[in-house]
Amino acid sequence: MNEKDNAYIVPFERKLVKEYLDNCIINWRDQLDKSKNDKEKLIAECYCDAFQCMRISIFGETLSEDIKYLKEIQ
């Protein structure tokens, strides 16, 4: 990789990005549990899947289905 290639790389702190994604996933799981109709359920499922996809692309793993609160991770 040369210097020009590095211009397209955004530096980030892994811990902060992982916490952000985990918070998003946990939030949308909560929204899924609170869904009142099929439309809300579909929206929540799509967001959960999208954030899980980002998490696996960056960190190589998904957030366990068992985790419902961020404090369970820390």
N, C-alpha and C positions, 0 to 999 in steps of 0.2 A: 504494500500500500504506500502510495506517495503522499506528499503534502497536499496536493490538490484533492485527493480522495478524502482526506481528513476534514475538508471544508464541509462535507455532508454529514459528519458525525456529530451528534449532539451529546455533550458530556452530561452525565447524570449520576446521582448518588443512588446506588442500587437499593439500599434500605428504604429511602424515601419513595422511590417509584413502586417498590413492592408493597409498602404500606398503603400508598394511594390506590393501587389496583385492588388490594385486599379490601379496603374500605368500600370501594365501589361495588365489588362483588357481594360483600355482606349486605350493603344497602339494597341492592337489587334483589337479593334473596328475600330480604324482609318485605320488600314491595310485592314480590311474588306471593308470599304467604298472605299478604293483606289484599290481594287482588279481588275485586268484586265482580269481574266479568271476564270473558274470554279475551277481549281486547287488551285489558290491563295485564292479564296473565302473559299473553304473547309478547307484549312490550318488555315486561320484566325478564322473561326468558331470553329474549334477544340481547338485552343489555348484559345479562349474566354471561351469556355465551361470548359476547364481544370482548368483555373484560377478561374472561378466562383465556380467550384466544391470545390476547396481548400478553397475558402473564406467561403462558406456555411458550410463546415466541421469544420472550426476553429471558425467562428464568428456567425454562425446560420442565415446568410442572404446573399443575392447576392447584387451586386452593381446595382443600378437602371439603366434601359436602357436609362433614360433621361440624365444621367451624361456623358458628352463627354470630360470634362476637369477636372483635379485634383483640380483646384482652386474652382470648384463648390462644393466640398466636405468640404473643410476647413472653 
